[in-house]
Amino acid sequence: MGRPLFYDIIEKPATSCVVTICSLIWFVIQKKSIGYSQVGLSYETAIEGHYWRMITSALSHISVLHLVFNMSALWSLGVVEQLGHLGLGTAYYLHYTLVLVVFSGVLVIGIYHLLISRLKIEYFRRVTAVGYSCVVFGWMTILSVKQPSSKLDLFGLLSLPISFAPFESLIFTSIIVPQASFLGHLSGILVGYAISWGLIGGMNNYWALTMLGWIIVVFVYSLKKSGAYDFSFLEIELLTDASLPSVRFIGNGRTLQASAVPLSGVEVV
């Protein structure tokens, strides 16, 4: 008999939480008939200030096959949480999952910008991406550098050497799933290499919590500012410097102004 699933869940708590969150979001999307255009990330929505889509697009999946493929791969990659003796572990997994979600999203929008502004390829202006594959490909890449002897198991049927898995999977998905986002997957691989080579490093609990705090602030601010969701307790107005946003909490009359805030098809990632 195989090992009970309960023990794997205990040893992969962060991975288990991500799989659960993505599955619940998929269920809500299906239940409420939400379309990819309502949660996905595109160049047009990014320049319009819909920064919240960077998070919703990563956690959303439109089809059950898309969800199962990504979560199956992610579950296998959860071995990162069991490699604390190699400097990895659950804390490392949580820290750099934040980095992968944000940086891969920023990178793919940056690539779209270059293709649109330099090469005049307007197609990429409206391409809408959804899915957790950017993060999955990032972890494939990190594990291929940190633990090249590991295996990537898909659906419990297919096992790939992790050292080749990022590019094998990139080619495989591009052929099998034509609408798969090649650039989205590639951005995850590039950020993964940047992390594993130490180009993006120094993450600890302090910086992770700081980053998470800013993600929440920008998420809520952009939801309110873009009109995607109306937080009744929050009002955004401009003060003396029109370039700086201010946030007022209804009820206590307090107003905060930031000193600086850098703020047609579908592709699955």
Stockholm file with secondary structure:
# STOCKHOLM 1.0

chainA/1-269         MGRPLFYDIIEKPATSCVVTICSLIWFVIQKKSIGYSQVGLSYETAIEGHYWRMITSALSHISVLHLVFNMSALWSLGVVEQLGHLGLGTAYYLHYTLVLVVFSGVLVIGIYHLLISRLKIEYFRRVTAVGYSCVVFGWMTILSVKQPSSKLDLFGLLSLPISFAPFESLIFTSIIVPQASFLGHLSGILVGYAISWGLIGGMNNYWALTMLGWIIVVFVYSLKKSGAYDFSFLEIELLTDASLPSVRFIGNGRTLQASAVPLSGVEVV
#=GR chainA/1-269 SS CCCCHHHHHHHCHHHHHHHHHHHHHHHHHHHTTCCHHHHCBCHHHHHTTCTTHHHHHHHCCSSHHHHHHHHHHHHHHGGGGGCGGGTCSHHHHHHHHHHHHHHHHHHHHHHHHHHHHTSCCTHHHHCEEESSHHHHHHHHHHHHHHCTTCEEEETTTEEEETTTHHHHHHHHHHHHCTTBCHHHHHHHHHHHHHHHTTSSCCCCHHHHHHHHHHHHHHHHHHHHHHTSSCCTTEEEEECSSTTSEEEEETTTCCEEECSCCCCCCEEEC
#=GC SS_cons         CCCCHHHHHHHCHHHHHHHHHHHHHHHHHHHTTCCHHHHCBCHHHHHTTCTTHHHHHHHCCSSHHHHHHHHHHHHHHGGGGGCGGGTCSHHHHHHHHHHHHHHHHHHHHHHHHHHHHTSCCTHHHHCEEESSHHHHHHHHHHHHHHCTTCEEEETTTEEEETTTHHHHHHHHHHHHCTTBCHHHHHHHHHHHHHHHTTSSCCCCHHHHHHHHHHHHHHHHHHHHHHTSSCCTTEEEEECSSTTSEEEEETTTCCEEECSCCCCCCEEEC
//
